[in-house]
């Protein structure tokens, strides 16, 4: 098939957002008798899932302190549930296990989950939390300083590669063309509109562009001559001048090479995904030395795809000039080091007795990546040119399979209430999302 020179809709990025948008846009066009999937081209410089979506931990959870995020995730969970088998979705649930400094925040999350009909349980008190964990989840649970547990009955995790190729199959079944190995080098514009996508293989004229490029968000932001710095009005009305638009964080994840069956719950079944934030001192499972006496957090789950117990810890800011390429495990700069391995394996031992002295089974293989974060660490879903919609997920992307459906509706003329809180204008208007006490920037 020859290289295309013109398409009505060009979607940049074959990750979770690009593929979901392509699939749902095809369906919207058909339903509204405004076209079909044959009007849509998805391009990616590498391959399907070659970016953040393809290396994601795959966790799907709703424990967000921000009401707008909770509603958006609830919408996405409903889409994961539409094709559990196809997406490789495991609806095992999710547990936010927290220390006292986060108690009030998590109580608020639980209350709002009940208001929107998102099924969860809330356990309070140190003795009650320990009893709940030992009786219902893990008999060997031993984490300290835990005073609240939010047990989400929905959510869990999904096999990222299977989910992405399932979306690609659904899109292609609607007539969408997916073209990989095509690198975007810029855009042709006329006034405030994009007239063509410039690639290394030639220009592609278009009527509309959708960009869902994950960690490469800043690159496309720059191609469109959007600002490097912005003024931000906070919720108290104070103006913060010349705030940096983009920050890169290094994501730290890895796998303990014990059989996944080793991590099953009291009933021998898949447990919920575990996320713990605690201020209990963390000591080394190797030599007993103090690792930290500050609040820390980790998450983990048994995962047959990764062949062990897979999870991670809070990311860290990358200082100085950042090279996104090569990405993920191909980068020598952004893979986890011994400090993470020491901390994370010790955290597993802190949580469950079965992991004591298991640090030597850590899989010493490349893992990790980087994410491009907005000034408040939350997504931007907005038109940044008259005909250019940008899905800038601030590393929340993989779990948000439903964003593509909402974006498709907006592109075809239906404004979406769930996307309104994520407009770029929130920075100028002082309509920022509330900030939690979690050590994670995305909670």
C-alpha positions as CSV (number, residue, x, y, z in Angstrom):
1,X,0.0,0.0,0.0
2,X,1.4,3.4,-1.0
3,X,2.3,6.1,1.6
4,X,-0.7,8.3,2.2
5,X,-0.7,11.9,1.3
6,X,-4.1,13.0,2.6
7,X,-6.4,11.8,5.4
8,X,-9.3,13.5,7.0
9,X,-8.2,12.5,10.5
10,X,-4.6,11.8,11.5
11,X,-3.8,10.4,14.9
12,X,-0.3,10.6,16.2
13,X,0.7,7.8,18.6
14,X,-0.3,4.1,18.6
15,X,-0.6,3.8,22.4
16,X,-3.6,3.5,24.6
17,X,-5.0,7.0,23.7
18,X,-4.3,6.9,20.0
19,X,-5.8,3.5,19.4
20,X,-8.8,4.1,21.7
21,X,-9.5,7.4,20.0
22,X,-9.2,5.8,16.6
23,X,-11.6,3.0,17.4
24,X,-14.2,5.2,19.0
25,X,-13.9,8.0,16.5
26,X,-14.6,5.4,13.7
27,X,-17.8,4.3,15.5
28,X,-18.9,7.9,16.2
29,X,-18.4,8.9,12.5
30,X,-20.4,5.9,11.4
31,X,-23.2,6.5,13.9
32,X,-23.5,10.2,13.0
33,X,-23.3,9.4,9.3
34,X,-20.2,11.7,9.1
35,X,-17.7,9.2,7.7
36,X,-16.1,6.0,8.8
37,X,-12.9,4.4,10.0
38,X,-11.6,4.7,6.5
39,X,-11.2,8.5,7.1
40,X,-8.8,7.8,10.0
41,X,-5.0,7.2,9.9
42,X,-2.9,6.3,13.0
43,X,0.8,6.8,12.7
44,X,3.6,5.9,15.1
45,X,7.3,6.4,14.6
46,X,8.0,2.9,16.0
47,X,5.3,0.3,16.6
48,X,2.1,-0.3,18.5
49,X,2.8,0.1,22.2
50,X,6.4,1.2,21.6
51,X,6.0,4.0,24.2
52,X,4.8,4.2,27.8
53,X,1.6,2.2,27.1
54,X,3.7,-0.8,26.1
55,X,5.8,-0.9,29.3
56,X,3.1,0.2,31.7
57,X,2.6,-1.8,34.9
58,X,-1.0,-2.1,33.8
59,X,-2.6,-1.0,37.0
60,X,-6.2,0.2,36.8
61,X,-7.3,2.0,40.0
62,X,-9.6,4.8,41.2
63,X,-7.9,6.0,44.4
64,X,-7.5,9.6,43.3
65,X,-7.9,12.5,45.7
66,X,-9.3,14.6,42.8
67,X,-13.1,14.3,42.1
68,X,-12.6,14.8,38.4
69,X,-10.0,12.0,38.2
70,X,-12.3,9.6,40.1
71,X,-15.1,10.2,37.7
72,X,-12.9,9.8,34.6
73,X,-11.4,6.6,35.9
74,X,-14.8,5.2,36.8
75,X,-15.8,5.8,33.1
76,X,-12.6,4.0,32.0
77,X,-13.1,1.0,34.3
78,X,-16.6,0.5,32.6
79,X,-14.8,0.3,29.3
80,X,-12.3,-2.2,30.5
81,X,-15.2,-4.3,31.7
82,X,-16.8,-4.3,28.2
83,X,-14.1,-6.8,27.0
84,X,-12.4,-8.4,29.9
85,X,-11.0,-11.3,27.9
86,X,-9.9,-9.3,24.9
87,X,-8.1,-6.7,26.9
88,X,-6.5,-9.2,29.2
89,X,-8.1,-7.4,32.1
90,X,-7.9,-8.9,35.5
91,X,-10.6,-7.2,37.7
92,X,-9.0,-8.3,41.0
93,X,-9.6,-4.9,42.8
94,X,-7.2,-2.4,44.3
95,X,-6.2,-1.6,47.8
96,X,-4.9,1.8,49.0
97,X,-3.3,1.1,52.4
98,X,-2.3,4.3,54.3
99,X,-0.8,5.8,57.4
100,X,-2.6,8.4,59.5
101,X,-1.4,11.5,57.6
102,X,-3.4,10.3,54.6
103,X,-6.4,9.0,56.6
104,X,-8.6,12.0,56.0
105,X,-7.7,12.2,52.3
106,X,-8.6,8.5,51.7
107,X,-11.8,8.9,53.7
108,X,-12.8,11.6,51.3
109,X,-12.0,9.4,48.3
110,X,-14.2,6.6,49.8
111,X,-17.1,9.0,50.4
112,X,-17.0,10.3,46.8
113,X,-16.7,6.8,45.4
114,X,-19.9,5.9,47.1
115,X,-21.6,9.0,45.7
116,X,-20.7,8.0,42.1
117,X,-21.6,4.3,42.7
118,X,-18.0,3.0,42.6
119,X,-17.9,-0.1,44.8
120,X,-15.4,0.0,47.6
121,X,-14.9,-0.7,51.3
122,X,-13.3,1.5,53.9
123,X,-11.6,0.1,57.0
124,X,-10.3,2.5,59.8
125,X,-8.1,2.0,62.8
126,X,-4.7,0.3,63.2
127,X,-6.1,-2.9,64.8
128,X,-9.0,-3.2,62.4
129,X,-6.8,-2.7,59.4
130,X,-4.4,-5.4,60.5
131,X,-7.2,-7.8,61.2
132,X,-8.9,-7.1,57.8
133,X,-5.6,-7.8,55.9
134,X,-4.7,-11.0,57.8
135,X,-8.2,-12.4,57.7
136,X,-9.3,-11.4,54.2
137,X,-6.1,-10.9,52.1
138,X,-2.7,-12.1,53.4
139,X,-2.3,-14.2,56.6
140,X,1.3,-12.9,56.8
141,X,0.5,-9.2,56.5
142,X,2.7,-7.2,59.0
143,X,3.0,-3.6,57.8
144,X,3.1,-1.0,60.5
145,X,1.5,2.4,61.1
146,X,-1.5,1.6,58.9
147,X,-4.8,3.3,60.0
148,X,-6.9,3.2,56.9
149,X,-7.6,0.8,54.0
150,X,-9.6,1.7,50.9
151,X,-10.4,-1.6,49.2
152,X,-11.7,-0.9,45.7
153,X,-13.7,-3.9,44.5
154,X,-13.4,-2.7,40.9
155,X,-10.2,-2.2,39.0
156,X,-7.1,-4.3,39.0
157,X,-4.7,-4.6,36.1
158,X,-4.5,-5.6,32.5
159,X,-1.9,-7.2,30.1
160,X,-0.7,-4.1,28.3
161,X,0.4,-5.7,25.0
162,X,-2.8,-7.7,24.8
163,X,-5.0,-4.6,25.5
164,X,-3.2,-2.5,22.9
165,X,-3.4,-5.1,20.1
166,X,-7.0,-5.7,21.0
167,X,-7.7,-2.0,20.5
168,X,-5.8,-2.0,17.2
169,X,-7.8,-5.0,16.0
170,X,-11.0,-3.2,16.9
171,X,-9.9,0.0,15.1
172,X,-8.8,-1.9,12.0
173,X,-12.1,-3.8,11.9
174,X,-13.8,-0.4,11.6
175,X,-11.6,0.5,8.6
176,X,-8.9,2.5,10.4
177,X,-5.4,2.4,8.9
178,X,-2.5,2.0,11.3
179,X,0.9,2.9,9.9
180,X,4.1,2.3,12.0
181,X,7.6,3.4,11.3
182,X,6.5,6.9,10.5
183,X,8.2,9.7,12.4
184,X,6.6,13.1,12.7
185,X,9.0,16.0,12.1
186,X,6.6,18.9,12.3
187,X,3.4,20.4,11.2
188,X,2.3,22.8,8.4
189,X,0.0,25.4,9.7
190,X,-2.2,28.2,8.3
191,X,-3.2,30.8,10.9
192,X,-4.3,28.7,13.8
193,X,-5.0,25.4,12.0
194,X,-2.8,22.5,11.0
195,X,-2.9,21.8,7.3
196,X,-0.5,18.8,7.2
197,X,1.6,16.5,9.3
198,X,5.2,16.5,8.2
199,X,6.9,13.1,8.4
200,X,10.3,11.7,7.4
201,X,8.5,9.9,4.6
202,X,6.5,12.9,3.3
203,X,3.7,15.2,4.2
204,X,0.2,14.0,5.0
205,X,-2.5,16.7,4.5
206,X,-5.4,16.5,7.0
207,X,-8.5,18.2,8.2
208,X,-7.9,17.3,11.9
209,X,-5.0,16.0,14.0
210,X,-5.2,14.2,17.4
211,X,-1.9,13.8,19.3
212,X,-1.6,11.1,22.0
213,X,2.2,10.9,22.3
214,X,2.7,10.1,26.0
215,X,6.3,10.9,27.0
216,X,6.9,12.8,23.8
217,X,4.2,15.3,24.7
218,X,6.8,18.2,25.0
219,X,8.2,17.4,21.6
220,X,4.8,17.9,19.9
221,X,4.1,20.9,22.2
222,X,7.2,22.5,20.8
223,X,6.4,21.6,17.2
224,X,3.2,23.6,17.6
225,X,5.1,26.6,19.1
226,X,3.2,26.4,22.4
227,X,4.7,28.1,25.5
228,X,7.6,26.6,27.5
229,X,6.5,28.6,30.5
230,X,3.1,29.7,31.7
231,X,1.6,31.8,34.5
232,X,-0.5,29.8,36.9
233,X,-3.2,31.1,39.2
234,X,-3.6,28.9,42.2
235,X,-6.8,28.2,44.1
236,X,-6.2,31.0,46.5
237,X,-5.9,33.5,43.6
238,X,-2.1,33.9,43.7
239,X,-0.3,34.2,40.4
240,X,2.9,32.1,39.9
241,X,4.8,33.6,37.0
242,X,6.8,31.7,34.4
243,X,6.1,28.2,35.7
244,X,7.8,25.4,33.8
245,X,5.3,23.8,31.4
246,X,6.9,20.3,31.3
247,X,8.8,18.2,33.9
248,X,10.2,14.7,33.3
249,X,10.0,12.1,36.0
250,X,11.8,8.8,36.0
251,X,9.4,5.9,36.7
252,X,10.8,3.1,38.8
253,X,9.4,-0.4,38.5
254,X,10.7,-4.0,38.6
255,X,10.0,-7.6,39.2
256,X,10.8,-10.1,42.0
257,X,11.4,-13.4,40.3
258,X,9.4,-15.7,42.6
259,X,6.6,-17.7,41.0
260,X,3.4,-15.6,40.7
261,X,1.6,-18.3,42.6
262,X,3.8,-17.5,45.6
263,X,1.9,-14.2,45.9
264,X,-1.6,-15.5,46.0
265,X,-4.1,-14.6,48.7
266,X,-5.4,-16.7,51.6
267,X,-7.7,-18.5,49.3
268,X,-5.0,-19.3,46.7
269,X,-6.5,-16.8,44.3
270,X,-5.2,-13.5,42.7
271,X,-5.1,-10.8,45.3
272,X,-6.0,-7.2,44.7
273,X,-3.2,-4.9,43.6
274,X,-1.5,-3.6,46.8
275,X,-0.5,0.0,47.2
276,X,0.9,1.1,50.6
277,X,1.9,4.5,51.8
278,X,3.3,4.6,55.3
279,X,5.5,6.6,57.6
280,X,6.8,3.6,59.4
281,X,10.6,3.4,59.3
282,X,11.7,1.2,56.5
283,X,14.6,-1.1,57.3
284,X,16.7,-3.1,54.9
285,X,15.7,-6.8,54.4
286,X,19.4,-7.5,53.6
287,X,21.3,-6.0,56.6
288,X,18.8,-4.3,58.8
289,X,20.0,-0.8,58.1
290,X,17.6,2.2,58.0
291,X,16.6,3.0,54.5
292,X,14.2,5.9,55.3
293,X,12.2,7.3,58.2
294,X,10.1,9.6,55.9
295,X,6.8,8.6,54.3
296,X,7.3,6.1,51.5
297,X,5.1,4.1,49.2
298,X,5.2,1.1,46.9
299,X,2.7,-1.0,44.8
300,X,2.9,-4.6,43.7
301,X,1.0,-7.5,42.3
302,X,1.6,-11.1,41.1
303,X,1.8,-10.9,37.3
304,X,2.1,-14.0,35.0
305,X,3.1,-11.7,32.1
306,X,6.1,-10.4,34.0
307,X,6.8,-13.8,35.5
308,X,6.9,-12.8,39.2
309,X,5.7,-10.1,41.6
310,X,5.8,-6.8,39.7
311,X,5.5,-3.3,41.0
312,X,7.2,0.0,41.7
313,X,7.7,3.0,43.9
314,X,7.4,6.8,43.7
315,X,9.1,8.4,40.7
316,X,11.8,11.1,40.9
317,X,12.4,14.3,39.0
318,X,14.9,14.2,36.2
319,X,17.1,17.3,36.3
320,X,18.7,19.0,33.3
321,X,18.3,18.2,29.6
322,X,16.2,15.1,28.9
323,X,16.5,12.8,26.0
324,X,13.3,10.8,25.6
325,X,14.9,8.6,22.9
326,X,15.9,5.8,23.2
327,X,12.8,5.1,25.3
328,X,12.2,2.8,28.2
329,X,14.5,-0.2,28.7
330,X,16.5,0.8,25.7
331,X,17.7,3.9,27.5
332,X,20.9,3.7,29.5
333,X,19.8,6.7,31.5
334,X,16.4,5.9,32.8
335,X,16.5,2.3,34.1
336,X,16.2,1.4,37.7
337,X,19.3,1.0,39.8
338,X,20.4,-0.8,43.0
339,X,18.8,1.9,45.3
340,X,15.3,1.1,44.0
341,X,15.9,-2.6,44.2
342,X,17.1,-2.4,47.8
343,X,14.2,-0.1,48.8
344,X,11.4,-2.0,47.0
345,X,12.4,-5.5,48.0
346,X,12.7,-4.3,51.6
347,X,9.3,-2.7,51.3
348,X,7.8,-6.1,50.3
349,X,9.4,-7.7,53.3
350,X,8.0,-4.9,55.5
351,X,4.5,-5.7,54.2
352,X,4.6,-9.5,54.2
353,X,6.7,-12.0,56.0
354,X,6.9,-14.3,53.0
355,X,9.2,-11.8,51.2
356,X,11.8,-11.6,54.0
357,X,15.2,-12.7,52.6
358,X,13.7,-12.9,49.1
359,X,15.6,-9.9,47.8
360,X,18.1,-12.1,46.0
361,X,15.3,-13.2,43.6
362,X,15.0,-9.7,42.1
363,X,15.1,-9.9,38.3
364,X,18.2,-8.0,37.3
365,X,16.9,-6.8,34.0
366,X,16.3,-3.4,32.5
367,X,13.0,-1.8,33.6
368,X,11.6,1.7,34.0
369,X,11.1,4.7,31.8
370,X,10.2,8.4,31.9
371,X,7.0,10.4,31.8
372,X,6.3,14.0,30.7
373,X,4.3,15.8,33.5
374,X,2.3,19.0,33.3
375,X,2.7,21.7,35.9
376,X,0.1,20.2,38.3
377,X,0.9,16.5,37.3
378,X,-2.6,16.0,35.9
379,X,-3.7,15.5,32.3
380,X,-4.6,18.2,29.7
381,X,-7.3,17.2,27.2
382,X,-7.9,20.1,24.9
383,X,-7.8,21.7,21.5
384,X,-4.5,23.6,21.3
385,X,-5.1,24.7,17.7
386,X,-8.5,25.0,15.9
387,X,-8.2,21.5,14.5
388,X,-5.6,19.9,16.8
389,X,-6.7,18.0,19.8
390,X,-3.9,17.1,22.3
391,X,-4.2,14.2,24.8
392,X,-1.5,15.0,27.3
393,X,-1.9,12.4,29.9
394,X,0.9,13.4,32.4
395,X,1.7,9.7,32.8
396,X,-1.9,8.7,33.9
397,X,-2.5,7.2,30.5
398,X,-2.7,3.4,30.4
399,X,-5.6,3.1,32.9
400,X,-7.6,5.8,31.0
401,X,-8.8,3.6,28.1
402,X,-12.1,5.6,28.1
403,X,-10.5,9.0,27.3
404,X,-10.5,8.0,23.6
405,X,-14.2,7.6,23.6
406,X,-14.8,11.0,25.2
407,X,-12.3,12.7,22.8
408,X,-14.0,11.1,19.9
409,X,-17.3,12.5,21.0
410,X,-15.8,16.0,21.4
411,X,-14.2,15.9,18.0
412,X,-17.6,15.1,16.5
413,X,-19.3,18.0,18.2
414,X,-20.4,16.7,21.7
415,X,-18.6,18.5,24.6
416,X,-17.9,16.1,27.4
417,X,-18.4,17.0,31.1
418,X,-15.7,14.6,32.2
419,X,-13.1,16.3,30.2
420,X,-13.9,19.9,31.1
421,X,-11.8,19.9,34.3
422,X,-8.7,19.0,32.3
423,X,-8.7,22.0,29.9
424,X,-5.5,24.0,29.5
425,X,-7.3,27.2,30.7
426,X,-7.5,25.8,34.3
427,X,-4.0,27.2,34.9
428,X,-5.0,30.8,34.0
429,X,-8.4,30.5,35.7
430,X,-7.1,29.1,39.0
431,X,-9.2,26.0,38.7
432,X,-6.5,23.5,39.8
433,X,-7.1,20.0,41.1
434,X,-6.7,19.5,44.9
435,X,-3.4,18.0,46.1
436,X,-3.2,15.0,48.4
437,X,-0.7,14.0,51.0
438,X,0.5,11.0,49.1
439,X,4.2,10.7,48.2
440,X,3.1,9.9,44.7
441,X,2.7,12.9,42.3
442,X,-0.3,11.3,40.6
443,X,-2.6,10.6,43.6
